[in-house]
Structures are given as C-alpha cells and as structure tokens.
Amino acid sequence: MEVGSLPVELWRVILAYLPLPDLGRCCQVCRAWRELILSLDSTRWRQLCLGCSECRHPNWPSQPHLEPASWREALKQHALASRTWTRNVPELQSSACLHFFRRRKDRKVWHVGPGCEFETLRGALGVTGPYDRVVLHPGVYEEQAEVALKVPVELVGLGRLGEVALLVCIEQQCPTARLCNLVFMPPWFSTVVYKTSWGHVQMDNCNFEGAQLQIRGPGTCQARFCSFSQGSSLHLFGVFLSLLDSCDFSGSDTASVTVEGPPVSERNWACKHLAALARTFPSGFISAPKAPRAGSTGGPNPAGGNAKKEPVGTEEWKTRMGGDAVCHGTVIEDGWSDGDCSEGDDEKKDAKGINTAKKMFTLDYKIPYDHHGLAHLLKPREDGTLPVASSPAPPPVTPEPLTLQEELERDPEAQMMAASTLGCIVRRCLFRDGKGGVHLSNYGQGRLEENVFRGLNYAVRCIQNATIVMLRNEVCECCASGVFLRLSAQGLIAENNIHSNGEAGLDIRKGANPIILCNKIHSGLRSGIVVLGNGRGSIRSNLIYNNKEAGVYILFSGNPVVSGNHIFQGQAAGIAINENGRGMITENVIKENQWGGVDIRRGGDPILRNNYICYGFSDGVVVGERGRGLIEGNHVYCNKGCGVWVMSSSLPQLLGNYIIHNCMYGLAVFCRKDSENMESREGNWPGREGIGEAGNGERRGVEVEGREAHENFNEEGELFAWESDLDSEDGRHSARRSISVALVESNCLSYNGAVGLYVKSSEAMNVFANLVNSNRGPGIAVLQSSQLTRLVTNCILENDRGGVTVEKDCRVELRGNGIYENRGHGVRFSGIGQIVENDVVGNYGNGIQVSSSADIKVVRNRVQPAQGCGIALLGAVKGLIHDNILFEGHPDYKKKLIHMDSGNESCVLQNNILRHNDSCPSAPSSWVLENPPPRPAASSPSGISSSQFPSRLGLSMTTRVGATVESGCHSGSMFCSIL
C-alpha cells in the first residue's frame, strides 16, 4: 500500500487510532512511512505520552505549560528510564530496549485487593518470585509491621494516581525493585516508608505524604515524576550515585533532600546505568529571563561577546545622568569655591554652561613643552584616536562577560566539576513552599540541574567539605539567602537565575571556596553575594544587578576573587568591602549603582585592579574609615559624585587609574573633626539599625548587613566564635611590607566637573607623577594640610580655574611639576612651604601668585605667564625667591615678571633671571626648556626613592607617593553632603 494513494491528512487520521506497538511496526515499513509516523508528534504521540499512567507531562512540575521539543522523544526517554530496574538481569543486558519486558514463563502478575488473589500486600509478597509484578487495586493498604522485599519485585497501583495508598514501612533486601503509581503515607510506628542499604529502587509517578525515604550506599535510587509533600523528605547517606528527575517537593519541615557523607567506594549494579542516563540529559529547559541592559552608555550586554563599543557623547551622557553632568564652581566647603577666576576667565559660555570661546590668550613667545615626561598620555595614537586622558568623550568600550564555555576552557578545575556525575543528581525538580531545598554535608556530593527553588527558607545549603554543582537552576523568593556555602564547602555554581530572595542570593562563609560563573543574580532584598568569615571563592562573569544592597559584599576576612562581572543598577554600592574584608577585584564593569561603585572601609583591604567603575549616581570609589587596599589601573568615569573619595584614617594605594569625566572632584581627600557625628560614624551603621540616615543626614555609600550578621550567623544553632576565627589585623599584614600612607601615583585626573585633586587632610600627603588636566576647577586644591603635603613630578595641564591652589596655613611642597596653560593662576599659594624646580608656562593668570601671610621659598622654577605676572607677591609675604628664570609671554601685556607689593620687607629676591623680548628681539624663538627638559621628568627626581614608600606588590615604580587622613571625617560622601 503506497502512502501517496491517500492524502497525508487522511493517513494521519487513520494512524491516530493505532496503539503504540503498531506505530512502531509502521515505522519499520519504509522511510516514507517512518516520516509519516513521525509527523504525528503533536497528535497521536502527544496523546500516548499524556495517557501513560506511569509518567506525567514531560515538563512537569516546573513548566507543565510548555510543550516539549518532541512528544515522541519524551515517550521514548520515559520508556528507557522506566526499565532501568531490570537491567541487572544477565540474560536481558544484551537485549534490545524494546524487548526488556518480553513475558517470560517465570514472570507472573499478582493482584491485590478486595476479591482478588490476595487482600494484603504482605500476603502477595510472600509468594512472589523474582521480577514478578504486584498490581494493587484501588484502596488503602496498611501493614502493622515492617515489610521486607527479599526478591526483585514491581509494585504498581491500578487506576489513577491517588486511588492506591500504602501505609507501610518497607525495607528492601533485594538487588532491585520498582514502585509505580502509588501513594505512600507513614504507618503509626515509623515516619520512614522505604529504606535500602545496598539495592536499587526505582520510583515512578508516586506520591509521598509526610513520609521519609532513606537510601544508604552502596544503595541507589531513581525517582521520576514523584511528589513529596506535607513534610516528606529523601535522605541519602554515602550514596555513590542517585537520580531524582522531574519531582515536586513541597511543604518540607527540614531540607527536602539531604545528602550526607562521602560516596562509598563500593558500587551496585545500577551505577553505570544511572550515569548513562545522567549523561543523556537534555539541557536548556529553563530559560532565565534576560537581564536588562545596564544603561545605554557602555553598559553590559547580556547577549554575550567580549566587548561592546558605543559612541557616547557629552550630551547623551548628560541626558543619561538626568541633567547637567558638569558641576561648575561647586561649593563644598563654607566660604570656598573650587577656584578663583583670573582675568582670563571671562570666556563666553552658552546657555548650558559649555565653553564656546577659544583661548583668549596666546603666547607669542611660547616655549614648547609638549615633550614632557607624561606627554605620551596625551598624544594621539597611531590610528588617529585620542587616548583616554585627552579625549573629551568618555570611554566607549567596556568588556563583556565571558560565556560559560569560555570560562570552562580557561579553568580546568571548573571543567572537571561541570562533567562530574557523583552523588545525588537532581534535575528538573520543583522545590516550593517549605523550609529547605537540598542540604549537603560531611563530604556529600550533589549535582543540581535546571531545577526551580521557590518560596523556601533557603534553597541550597552546602557545608562541611561538601561539593555542589549547580547548573541552570532558578532560585527565587527565599526568605533567607538562596544558596549557603560554609565550612570548607566547594563546587561550581553556573548559569543560574538567582533573584528576589530575602537575604543574599549567595552566602559564602567559613572557608567555603566555590566557583561562581555566568549567573544572573538580581532583584534581591539584600545583597547579591556575601562573602564573610574567611570565605573565599572565584566569582566570575556574572550579571549582578538591581539588588537592594551591595552587589558583592565582602567582610570579616572574606577573600574572594571577583573578576569579569557586570555589577549594575544596584540600589546601594556595587561592591562593598568592610570589617577587614579583602579580595582580588579585577576587570569588572561596575556601573549605574545608586551609591559608591566600590566602597572600602573599616579595615577593608582589597586589590582593586583594571575595573570599569562608571555612570554611578554617587561616587565611583569610596575609601572610608580605616579603609585600605591597592586601587590600580581602573577606569573611573562619568560618576555623578566624585571619582575617588578618600575619607579619614584610610590607607589606600592609588596607582595608574584613569579618573575622568566625573561630575564632581576627580580625587577628594577629606578629614573633618566633628565630635557630634562620631557616634554615627562609629556605632550607628546603616544596616545594624536599619539602612537610612545616620547622624547629620548622613547616608553612607555602603550597607552593613546587620540583620544577616546577627541572625544568620546563629541560624539553626550554629554559633560562630568570630573572635577566635578571624585573623588579627597585625597578623594579616605581617607578610607584607608596612605602609603608613596612602599612595597616589601615576593616575590621570581629567575632565572632572570640579577640582581634579581636592585635599583637606591633617596628615602628610605625597602625590607623584599624576596627570591632572582639563578639569572644570583647579587641577589641585589643598584647603587643609597641617603636615607637609608634597606634590612631585605631576603634570597639571589646561584646567579651567588654575593649576594649583594652596590655602592659608597649609604646608605644601611643589617639586618637579609641569604646570601648563591653566585658565587661571599657575600656582596660587597662601600657605607654608616651597615651590622648587617647577615649570609654570602659559597659564592665564599669574604664573606663581603668593599672597596673604605665606611663608615660602620659590627656587629654581621656570615661569612664563600668558598675560599676568611671572611671580606675584601680594601682601605680607615672608620668603625667599631666588634662582628662578622668568620668560616674557606676550608683548601686549606690560606687567612685571616679578611683582612685590610695596612695604614688604620680609621677602628676599635674589639671583632671578628675567628674559624680555626688548633685550634681544631674536631671543624668544630660541627660548626652550632644557637642562632639564620640560617637567615633569620621565624618571623620578633626586632625593625620592621607592624605598620610602613600599608597596604591597613590590611594584617597580621608582617613586611612591602616599596620603593618610586620620580619624574624624567628612560626614557622608561628597555627593550626599551637598544634597
């Protein structure tokens, strides 16, 4: 009979009446018939699959509304899995799968129920032979004592699920058994309904109500389409391999699945078959919702890739930040603005405050300085693009997180874990509305794939050297943290969707060391990830966003590696390091967070390297009370507050960062004595008394998870003696060279909305080899410095309101700097100190202006003003001005190169060289800065050695520059203080 003799539609109607064996035979006729039978997938194959009493919908219980990719394939996989229990029979091992259940002469079917051969289960089991089937008719069967299975047997309930109920306690003493279509409830004498210690049990389409199952190694278990409700649980002790597939766990009083003890070395016959089933598991059933794009400007794209390039203009950025992204003359301190206008500050600006006029003043006798020691940071690249320090637009490129495959290729340990199939394998199950999901302890091993954990107290708890592998699960709406790892637990947590949990999405403590890759951790009511109590871990390529508190929170000697993540749109800090937390934080994109991008305080001591910290609604990096750390090579840009904000008693090292295009200061160092706020700074931490206002309207850029610290530390009787656990601070730093100041070295502070470097400190400070250019305020402003502040070999270039400003009573030394073409005075000095061997060229105001009651030495500088005086001494200045070289800058301005107010008898001028055009008309063309060449020099100046400023990593830089500020700080961040 030819297929083409009838329309295909008519054939499909006819074939829809065939039973399963006849469909199989039709597939073997020819290729055309096979294709015709396969085309019945959504009709006849679907009907057969849903009509099977031994299974349920292929996507039950987590997604029963979704159609499977193939109904026929789902039925096939069910048929193969349901026959695992018989594969220990020697004569059946070589048989084809479709002939496993060929009726044999010695295999019988026994019926149990009213009017049947047996009325009790115990009676039927007394006569059954190996591999017989016992069919229980609808009814309730109760046994008053424990029932033993001594031969392999199959117990099957007749009718719909729920019509056959067993109140029994069964102990399996045979190699294999199968339970199907039954409801188990505990008898009066035990809560355990089934237990085995060496055989294999297969459970298909069963319900367990208020019951417990116990499996001890080398025993194994395979459960499919089973429901565990009303406090039911499964306990696995030392199991080498077990498989739970498509089960529903609800209403548990403790953990629904408990895995305890290392896998035993002895294996039973079923292990190899379960391993084969685990390897054939199809992935991709749960599709986590896509993460939102982290803004329209250089944000993370969850779609993948390694880099994203989006041109970002100033106007777009200002629109993104909700208004004018540039702050002009922002008043932070009473009675002080971020710069004084010089005579050349009358430039026209449009309605938006943008400078529309070209430079009003030019140097007719301009001395070239473009080959100074930091010129390489400003020159265009070979492809014509501008480097970051000289580009008027923010960086357009941010790295993309790696895919899981890329991460596994780089990490053999993670690759090995991803392929492991030891312990309990739980896949496509639903855990809901109970206390716990899966609990692993005492070297237990588990693998969780594509499960849903919802509405629990916690989803997964892994403790005491246990190992967990979590792939593509959804963990949501837990009352506490979603996943706990502690007491040296380890494992791989990858491609999970962890969201909307009451505490942290992941909680890592007490020496736990997991690998966390490519997860989406978002919308939590607390932090995304918490690492504390000597917890470690490798946190890489995750999307962490929209959490109410810090995206990653590290405290109490937590020391993770946080790399390649996108941490964005958080309602607090992006990453917070607190209470002696540490960590290696590298190559992350941290953006669009409401508080500081990175917040370090109270002994926090991380390595913060090569991160993109941008588009935040507050400061980029906050280093608070007693904060430490190495902050190196980061791009900190387009933050609405300051780029980096250093508060009192902190000891950070800032090396080689790009701090650019921030709305306020580039780098701000504060120290304000304020006894009224000491209590709020020291005691009332947000999070311990509720996150909110503390003290005088203070809103800190970091939260302390106080409720979690006090509640979860002692959860379920766990008492953590932190005093004995934590390493002392002295011990932690004994292996590294001691430092006493915070290093500020080789940074680029450019295009910020106010001052490039703002200093209000009562401690010594050294700043070395930084490029400070194109800021809206002065390049450097020192408002308070009771001890010596040293500004050495910096390039201070083209800032809007002057180069360097030093206020009254500040002790400052300027040495070896290049101060060029700032739109104000080159140096405005009212303090105490010395200005030695600087090049001050092309500034719109005076080259060096010394005023008030300054006590100063101005020695061996080379000065050429654009329009003002070379050196102006105003008021009762006390000092020594000698061996300076001053060049005339413009023929139309006849101001003196050295001006000193009349009546000043305490200032000594000697051996200064004045070079005018009048004395030699051909001289200006030959004026150059040589011996030495234009400052700053490429190498460190004499008298400064790297041994004076040791570094944590032993960097090879020739000079170290540092800053410390002591206790008592500016209350709140720069951004918050002006609100």
N, C-alpha and C positions, 0 to 999 in steps of 0.2 A: 504494500500500500504506500503510495507516494504522498509526501507531505503536501506537494503542490496541488493535489486533486481537490482540496478544500481550502477555503480562505483561512489564513492564520488565526483570525479571531475565532472562527468556529472550532478549530482544533483546540484552542485554549479553553473554550467552554467544555469540550468533551473531556479533555485531560484533567480538568479541575475535579472530576469525580473519582479519579484513581487514588487508591491508597498508596502509602509510601513504598512498599515493595514493588508495586507495579510501575511507579515512576522511576525507580532505579533500573528496572529492566528496560523501560523505554529509552533511557539514556544510553543504553548499550547497543541500540539498533544501528545507528549511523550518526554521522556528525550533524546532519540536518535535524534529526530527532532530538539529539542532545541539546542543540541550540534552542529548539522549541520548548523543551522541558525547562531549560534554564530561564527562559523568558517568563515563566510563571512565578518568579520570585516574589512579587508583591501581591500575588493572589493565593495560589494553592500552597506554596511553600510557607507563606506567612500564616495561613490557616493551620497547617500542620504544626508549625512551631508553637503557636499560641494555644493549640489544642492539646499539647502534650502535658499530661498530669505531673510529669517528673521535673518540669522546669517552668520558668516564668519568662516574662518579657526579657529579651537579651540585654536591655539596658536597665533592668530593674536592679537595685531600688533607687539609684541616684537620678537617673534620667529616663524614666519609662515613657515619657512623651516623645522621645527621639527615636526615629526609625534606625535600625542597624544598617550597615552598608549592604549586607546581603542576608536575607532570611534563611536561605538555603545553607549558607556557610555557618550561620549561627546554630541551625539544627544539627549540622554535621559536627561542629565542635562540642555540642552537648552530648551527642551520641558517643563520641570518643571519650570525653571526660567521665561519663556515667559508667563506663565499663572498666575504669582503672582497677577497681577492687578485685577483678577476676584475673588479672594478668600475672598472678603468681603461680597459676596452674601450668605445669610444664607442657602439656600437650596443646595448650591454647596459645603459648607465646609466639609460635611461628605462624599462627593462623591470621588470615586477613581480618581487618577490623569488623567487617560486616558479618563475619561468621562466629563472633565471640560467643553468641548466645544460641548457637545451634543446640537444639534439645538433645540431651544425652539420656541414655537409659537410666542412669543413676541420679538424675536431677529431677526432683519432684516439686510439686506445688502443694502446700498445705494451707488450708483455710481455717481461720479462727473467727469465731463469733457465734451468736445465737443460732442454733440449728445447723451448725457446721461440724466438721470433724472434731474440732477442739473448741472449748469455750474459754480457755485461758491461754495466755501466751506461754506460761511456764510448761503447760502440758504439751504444746506443739513443739517447743524447743527440746523436749525430752526425746523426741523420735526423729528429728530432722537429721538428714545426712549432709555431707559437705556440699556447699553451694546450692542447697535447696532454697526455694522461695517460700516465705511465710506471708500469706495475704491476710491482713486484718480487716474485717468488715466494720462498717460504721458502729461506733460505740466507745465506751470508756473502759479501759483495762487497767486494773490496779493490782499490784503484787505487794504482799506484806513483808517480803524479804528480798534480799538482793538476788538478781537473776544473773546467771553466768552463761556466756556464749562460748561453748567449747569446740564448736566446729564452724567453719565459714558458712555464713547464712545471710540471706537477704530478707529484711523486714520491710514490707510495703503496705501502705494504707490504701484501702479501696475507696473510691469516690473522691469528692472534693476535699482539698486541704482543710483540716479542722473538724472533719467528721470522725476521725480516729484519734483518740487521745490515750496516752500511756502515762500512768502514774507509777513509775518503776525506777529502780536503780540497777543498771546493767553494768557488769564487769566483763570486758572482752578478754577471753583467754585463748583466742584462736588467731591465726595469721591475718585474717581479713574478714570484713563484714560491711554490709551496706544497709543504710536506713533511708527510707524514701516516703514522702507524703504523710508524715506523722507529726503529731503534736506531743511534745514531752513536757510533763509537769512533775515537780519533785514529789516523792512519796512522803508519808508522815515521818519517816525515820531518818531522812537524809535530804540535803539540798543538791546532792550530786546525782544526776540521772544517767551519766555514762562516763566510763573511765577505762583506759587501757594503758599498759606499760610496755608493750612490745609489738602489738599488731597494728594493722592499718584499718581505719574506719572511714567509710565514705558516707556523707550525709547529703542528700539531695532533696530540696523542697520540703524542709522540715521547719516546724516552729518550736522554740524553746521558751517557756514562760516561767520566770522565776527560778530557773534551773542553772546548774553548773555542769560543765564538762571538763574532765581532767585527762590530759594526754601527757604521758611521760616517755622520754626517749628510752630505747630506740623506737617507740611507737610513733605513728604518723597519723595525720588527719587531713581529710579533704572535705570541705563543706562548700556547697554550691546552692544558691537561691534559698538560703535559710534565714529565718527571722529569730533574733534573740531579743526578747522583750521582758518587761517587768523585773528588771534586775538580773537577767540571765548573763552569764559570762563564760568565757572559754579560757582555761588555764593550761599553758604549755610549759613543761619542765624539762629542760635539757633536750629539747626536740631538735633533731638534725634538719628536718625539712617538713613543713606542713603548708597547706594551701587553703586559703579562705577566699572564695570568689563570689562576688555579687550577693553578699549577705547584708542584712539590715540589723543594726544594733541600736536599741533604744531603751531609755529608762534605766540605765545601769546605776547601781549604788556605788560601785567602785569602777575600776577600769573594765571595759567590755572584753578586751583581750589582754591577757598577761603572759609575757614571755620571760621566763626566769631560768638562769643557769646557762653555761656554755653548751653548744651542741655536743652530744655524746659521740664518741668515736665509732661506736657500733651502729650499723645501719640495717634497717629491714629492707625487704624486697621492693617496697613501693617507692623508695627514694629516687631511683633513676627515672621512674615514670612521672613522678611529680616534677622533677627537674625538667623533663622534656615538655610537660605542659606549661611550666613557667617560661620556658624559652620561646614558646609559640604564642605568647600573649600578645594580641594586637594592641598597639598603643594609639593614643590620640582620642580617647572617648570624651574626656573632659576638656573643654576649651575655655580657658580662663578669659575673662573679659580683657580687652585691650586696655593698656594703661593710657591715660591721656597724654597728649604731647605736653612736654614741660615748657610751655610758652612758645611763642612764635619767633623767638630770637635765640638761635643757637642752642635750643633745648634738646633733650634726649628724644630719640625716635624709637619707640619700642619695636618697630618693624625689623630692626637689625642693622647690619652694616658696621663699618668700623669708623666712619667719620661722616659728619654732616656739615655742609657748608651753606650758610645762608647769609647773604649780604645784609648787614644791619646798619642802617643809617642813624644819625643822631635824632632826627625827627621821629623815626619809628621807635627808637628806644624811649624817648620822652613820652610818646603815646602809651607805650607798654607800661611805663612806671607811673602813669597816672598824672601827668603834668610836666612842669619844667623839671628836667632831670639835672639841671645845673644850679648850684647854690652860689650866689654872688655875695661876698661880704657877709657871710653868715655869722651872726653874733652868738657865740657860745659862752664867753665869759663876760661878766658885767664890765662895761666900760671899755671893752676891747673888740675891735673888728679884725677881720682876718688880713688886713693890710691897709696901709695908708696910700692914698693916691698921690702920685707925684705930679709934676707939671705936665707930664706927658700922658696923663690918664683921662684926657678929655675926648677920647675916641668916641665916635658915634656908635650907637647900638640901636638895633631895630626894636620893634615893639616886643619881641620875645627875649630881648636882652642879649642877642647874639652880636658879636663884634662884626661890624660891616666895614670898618675902615682899615686901610692898610697902615703899616707902621708909619707914624708921623715923622719919625726922626731917623735919619740915616747917618752913618759915619762916613763923611767924605774921606777921612783918613783911616779907614777901617783896617785894623790889624787882623790878619787871618788867624783863626783859632780852630778851624774845622778838623785838624788832625790831633786833637787832644786824646787822652788815654781812653775815653769812653765813646769815641766817635763811631766805633763800629756798631753801637747800639742804635744809631740814628740814620746811618746811610742806607739808601735803597738797596734791595737785594739784586742779584743778577737778573732775575726775571722782571724787574721793574717795580715789584710790590714794596710797600713800606714795611719796615719792621714794627713790632708791636709798640715799642716805646715812642715812635714818631708818627704813628698812624692816628689821624683824628677820629677814626671809627673804631668801635670795639672789635675784638677778635671775632671773625665769622665762623670759626671752626671749633667744634668740640668733639671729642672722641665718642664713639658709640660703644655700648657694652657688647662684649663678645657673646656669641651663641654658645649653647651648651656643648655642641660638638667641638667648637674651637677651644673651649675651656678644657674639655676632656683630652684633646690632643696635646695640650700643654702640661697636663697633670696626670702622670701615670697612676698615682695613688687613687685619685678620683675615678679614673677609668676602670681600675680594678674593682672599686666598690660598685660602680654602676653595673658591672657584669656579674656581681656575686648573687647567688641564689641560696644562701644558707638561712637556717632558722625558719621563722614564720613569714610566709608571703601572703600579704593581704592586698587584694586588688578589687577595684570597682565596688567597694562596700560603702554603705552609708552608716555613719555613726551620728546619732542625734539625741538630743534631749536627755542627757544623763550626766554623770559626774565626769567620767573619763573615757577616752577612746582606747588607745593602745599604750600599755606600760611595759617597758623593757628594763630588766635589772640583772645585776650579777653576771655580766658577760653574755647576757642573752643577745640574740641577733634577730633582726626583723627587716622586712622589705615591704614598703607600702607604696602601691602604685594606683593612681587615679581613683582614690577614694574621696569621699566628702565627709568632713567633720563639721558638724553644725550644731550650735546650741548646747555645747558641753561646758563643763567647768574648765577642762583642758582637753586638748586633742591627743597629744603625744607626750609621754614622759619617758625619758631615756636616762638612766642613772647607773652608777656602779660599774663602769667599764663596759657597758652595753654598746652595741653598734646598731645604728639605724640607717636605712637607705630609704629616703622619701622622694618619689618621682611623680610629678604631675598631680598632686593632691590639691584639694581645696579645703582650707582651714578657716572657718569663719564663725563669728558670733559666739566665741568662747567667753565665759565670764572672767577667767583669769588669762594667762598667756596661752597662746596657741600651742607652742612646742617648747617643752622644757628639756634642757640637756645639762646634766651636772654630774659631779663625782667621776671625772675622767671619762665620761661618755664621748663617743665619736661617731662619725658616719658622714653620709652625703645627703644633703637636702637640696634638691634641684628642680627647677621649673614648677614650683608650687605656687598656688594663688592663696596667699595668707592675708586675710583682711577682716576688718570690722570686729576685732577682738577687744575685750575689756581691758586687758593689760598689754604687755609687749607681744608682738607677733612671735618672736623667738626670744627665749630667755636662756642664756648660756652662763653657767657658773661652775665654781669648784673644780677647775682643771679640765672641764669639758673642752673638746677640740674638734668640732665638726668642720666640714667643708660645705659652704652655703653658696650655691651657684644659680644664677639666672632665675631667681624667684621674683614674684611680684608681691611686695609687702606694703600694704596700703590701708588707708581708712581706719586705722586703729585708734582707740580711745586713749591710748598712751603712746609709748614709743614703738617704733618698728622693730628694732633689735636692741636687746640689752645684753651687755657683756660685763660681768662683775665677779668678784670673789675669785680672782686668779683664773677666770675663764679665758679661753683663747679662741681659736677658730680662724678660718680663712673665709672671708665674706667678699665674694667677687661677682661682678657683672649682674647685680640685682637691680630691679627698679623699686625704689623705696620712696613712697610719695603719699601726701595727704594724711599723714599721721598727726594726731593732736599734739604730741610732744616730739622729742628729738627723733629723727630718722634712725640714727645709730647712737646709742648711749653707752658710754664706757666709764666704769667707776670701780672703786675698791680693787685696784690692781688687775683689773681686766686688761688683757694684752692681745687683741686680735689683729689680724691683717685685714684691712678694709681697702679693696682695690677694684677699680674699674666699674664702680656702681654709679647709678644715676639717682641722686637723692634730691627730691624737688617737691615743691608745693606743700611743705610741711607747715604746720601751724605754730611751730616753735623753732628750735635750732635744727640745722641739718645734721651735724654730728656734734655731740657734747661729750667732753672728756673731763671727768670730775673725780674728786676724792681719790687721788693717787692712781687714776686710770692711766693706761699707756696706749700702745697700739702703733702699728705702721699703717698710715692712711695715705694711699698713693693713687694717683690717676683717676680720681673720682670726678664726676660732674655734680656740683652741689649748687643748686640754684632755686630761686623763687621761694625761699623759705621766709617765714614771717619774722623770725629773729635771726641771730647770727648764723652765717653759713657754717662756721666751726666755732665752738665755744669751749675754751680751756680754762679751768680754774681749780682752786683748792687742791694743789698737788698734781693735777693732770700733767702728764709729761709724754705726749705723743711725738712721733715723727710724721710731719705733715708735708708731703712732697708731691710736686707735679700734679696738683689738683686744679680744676676749674671751679672757682667759687664766685658766682656771678648772679646778677639780677635778683639779689635778695632785697627784701623790704626793710632791712635794718643793716647792720654792719656785716662785712664779709667774714673777718676773723676777729673774735673777741678773746683776749687773754686776760682773765680776771684775777682775783685774789690768789696769790701764790701759784699762778699758772706757770708752766714750764714748757719745754718742747723745742724741737727743731722744725722751723717753718721754712721750707726750701723749695725754690723752683715752681711756686704756684702762680696761677693767673687769677688775680683777684680784681674783678672789674664789674662795673655797672651795678654796684650795690647802692641802695638808696641812702644808707648811712655812710660810715667810714669804710675804707678798705680794710685796714687792720687797726684794731683798738686795743691798746695795752693798758691795763689797769695796774693798781698798786701791788707791790710785793711779788711781781711776776718776773720770771727769768726765761723768757723765750729767746730763741736764736732765729733771726730773720735773715735768710741768705738767698740772694738771687731770685727774688719774687718780682713779678710784674703786678704792680698795684696801680691800676689805671681806671680812668673813666668812672670813678665813684662820685656820688653826688656831694659828699662832704670831704673830710680830710682823707688823704691817702693813708698815712700812718699817724695815729694820735697816741701820745703817751700822757696819761693823766695821773695826778696824785693830789687829792684834796683832803685835808684833815677836816673831818666832820664828825664830832662826837655824837651828835644827835642821831646819826644814821648807823653808828657802829653796831647797834643791836640788830638792826635789819640786815646788815651785811653779814654778821656772824651767825645769827641764830635763826631768823625767820626766813628760811629758804623757801622759795616757791616750790610747791610740791609736798613739803612737810606740813605746812599749814594751809595748803591749797595754793595753786598757782594763780597769782594775781598781783596786786600791789603789795610792795614791802617798803616800809619806811616812808620817805617823802615822795610818794608817787613813783617809786622805783619799779621798773619792770625789767627783770634781768633777761639776758639772752640765752639762758639755759634753764631747764627744769631739773629738779631732783625728784626722782620717783620715790617719794617718801612712803606712800601707801604700799607700794610694792616692796620697798626695802623693809618695812616693818611687818607686813602681812605675809608675803610670800617667803621670806627667809625662814619663818617658823611654820610654814604650811605642813599639815599632816604630821605634826610632832617633830619636824626637822629643826634642830637647834644649831645654828651656825655660830661658833665662837670666833668672831672676826678678829678679836684681839690676838688670838694665837695663830690665826690663819694668815693674816696679812704680813707681808714683809715690812720691816721698818723702812722708813724713807732713807735713813742713813745706809742701811744695807743695800737698798735697791740701787743707790748711786755709787757704791763703793767700787764698782768695776769700771767706772768712767772717771775721767779727769774732772775735778771740781771746777765749776764756773761760778762766778759771783755777779755777773752782769748779763743782760740780755743782748745778744748780738744783733746788730742791724748792719748788714753788709751786702754790697753788690746788688741792691734792689733798684727797680725802676719805678719811680713815683711820678706818674704822668697823667695829665688831662683830668685831674680830680677837681671837684667843684669848689673846694676851698683851699686850705693850705696843703702843700704836699706832705710835709712832716711837721706835726704840731707837738710841742714838748711843754709839759707842765709837771715837772718832777722835782723831787727834793733829793735825788740821788745822782751820782755821776752817770754820765751817758757818753758813749762814743759812737759815732756814725762814720762809716768808712766806705768809700768807693761806690756811692749810690748815684744814680742818675735821677735828678729831680727837675722835670721840665713840663712846661705848658700847663701848669695848674692855674686855677682861677684866682687863687690867693697867692701870698708869697710862697716861694719854694720851701723855705724852712722858717718856722716861727718858734722862738724859745721865750715863753712867758714866765716860767719859773724854773730856776736851776740853782739851788743854793750851793751845790757842789759842782765841780768842773764838768762841763759838757764839751766834748771835743768833736768837731766837725772836720773830718780829714779826708782829703783827696776825693771830694764829691764834685759832680758836675751839676750846676744849678743854672738852668737854661730856660729863657723865654717864658717865665712865669708872669702872670698878669699884674701882680701887685708887689713886685720886688723880689730880690733874691733871698736874702737872709735878714730876718728881723729878730733882734735881741732886746728884751725889755729890761727895765731897771732892776738892779740887784742880781741879775743872772750872771753866773760865772761861765764863760764860754771861750773856747779857743777855736779859731778857724785857721786851718793849716793845709796848704797844698790844694785848695779848691779852685775850680774854674767857675766863675760866676759871670754869665754872658747874657746880654740882651734881654734882661728882665724889664718889664714895664713899670718900673719904679726904681727905687734906690737899689744899687747892687747889694750893699750891706747897710742896714740901719741898726746902729749899736748904741744901747743905753746902759749896758751892764758893766761887768768887770771881766777883764781877760786880755786876750791878744789876738791880733789878726796878722798872720805871718805867712809869707810866701804864697799868696793867692794871686790869681789873675782875674781882675774885675774889669770886664771890657763890654762896652756897648750898652750899658744899662741906661734907661731913660731918665732917671733922676741922678742924684749924686752917685759917684762910684762907691765911696765909703762915707757914710754920714755918722758921726759920733756926736751924741747930744746928752743933755742933762748932766748928771754928776758922774759920768762914766770915768772909770779908771782903766786905762788901756794902753797897750803897746801895738803900734801899727808898723810892721817891719817887713822890708824886702818884698813888698807887693808890687805888681804891675797893674796900673789903673788907666783906663781910657773911658771917660764918660761920653754919652751921646749928646747931652745937652747941659748937664749940670756941672758942678764942681767935681774934681777928681777926688779930693778928700775935704770934707766939710766938718769943722769942729765948732759945734754950736753950744753955747752956754759954758758953764764952769767945768769944762772937761779937764781931767787930770791924766797925763800920759806922756808917752814918748813916741814920736813919729819920726822914723829915720830909715834911710836907705831904701826908700820907695822910688819907683820910676813911674812918672805920670806922663801920659801922652794926650795931646790935644785931639779932640774928636771931631769938632765941627767948626768951620770958620765963622759962622754967623753967631755963635754964642761966645760972648767975651767974658764969661765967668772965670774966676780964678781957678787954676788947677788945685791949689791948696787955699782954703778959706778958713780963717780962725776969727771968731768974734773978738772985738777989741776988749781989752781989760783982762783977758785970760793970761795969767802969768804962771799957771801951773802945768802948762803943756809945752813940751820941748820939741822943736823941729830941727832936724839936722840931717845933712848928707842926702837930701832928697833930690832927685833929678827930674827937671821939668823939660819936656820936649814940645816946643811950639813950632808951628809952620813958619812963623816970622823969622826965626833964627836961621832956618835953612829950608828954602822952598822945595828943594828936591827930596827932603828927608822923609816926608810921610809915605812915599811909595816904597821906601826901603825899611819902614818900621816892621819888625817881625818879633815874635816871641820865641827866643832861642836861649839856649844855655840857662835854664832848661827849656824844652819845647812847651807848648801850651799845656797848662794844667787842666785837669788832674793828670798826673803821670800814670803811665801804664803799669809801673811797678810801685811798690809801697815806698813811702818816704822814709828817710833815715830816722832812726830813733823809734820806729814802731816795728815790733816783731810779733810773729804769730804766737810765740810762747807766752805773751802777755794775756792772750785770750784763747785758752784751749777750747777745743770743740769736742762734742760727744763722738763724732765720727772721725776725728783726726783729719779734717779737711786740709787740702794742700794750699789753701789760700795763704798769702804771705802775711796778711794782717787780719786781726779780729777786732770788731767793734761791738760794744755792748751797751746795754742800758738796764738799770734796775729802778724800780719805784717801790717805795716801802708802803707799809700798811696805812690804811686810810685812803680812800679812792674817790674819784668822781662817781657820784651815785647814779647808777644806771648807765646805759650805753649812750654814745653821742646822739644817736637817733632818738632815743627815748627822752633824753634830757631837754630837748627843745620842744617836745610835744606840749 
